[in-house]
Amino acid sequence: MFGLVTLPVEDLIDVVWNEVAFENLAVPDNTKELIQALVQNKIDVERGLDFVRGKGTGLVVLLHG
């Protein structure tokens, strides 16, 4: 029913994070504050719940416009 999938892991590379992406986000300051509060709250709530250290449970935010 399911086929074998081959993943060429030798082609994977480290993520290069854009450290100023959030600063350049074109939304009002109060929206940025709300996003930062959501993320901080998610981190605080999960601090004691993460059985696999550093894994987290994710937070999905849809920005559109």
N, C-alpha and C positions, 0 to 999 in steps of 0.2 A: 504494500500500500504506500509506504514512504520510501523514497530513494535515498541513496547515500549522497551527502553533500560534502564537497571538498572545499576547504577554506585555506587559501594560500597565506598563512600567517607570516611568512617571511617578508611579505609586502606591507605589513603593518608598521606604522611609525608613531612616535609620540605626538600627542596633541600640542600644538603651539597656541597658548592662550593669548588672546588680545586683552591686555591688562587695562586698556582705556575704553573698551567697548561700552560699558555701562555709562561712563561719563559722557560719551558722545551720543547716547540714546536720545532721540529727538521727541521727548515727551515732557509734559510739565513737571516741575520740581515735586509737586505733591504726589504725582503718580510714581516718581522714582522713590519717594519716601515710603509709599505704600508697598512697593515691590520689596524694598529693603526690609520693611517690617515683617512681611510675609515670610521672607527667607530666614530672618533671624528667629522668628517664632518657630518655624519648622526645625531649625537647628536646635533650639532650646528644648523643644518637646521630645526630640529624638535622642538627645544626649545620653539618656539612661536606657534607651530601648535598643541600641544597636548591638546585637549579639555577634555579628561579624564586623569587627572594627573597621570603620571607614567606608562601609558599604552604603549605609543610609537607605532610605526608602523612596527618595525622589520627590520632586515637586515640579509639576508641569504648569507653566504660565504661558498663556497665549497672548501675544502682543500683535495687534493688527491695526491697520489704518492706512 
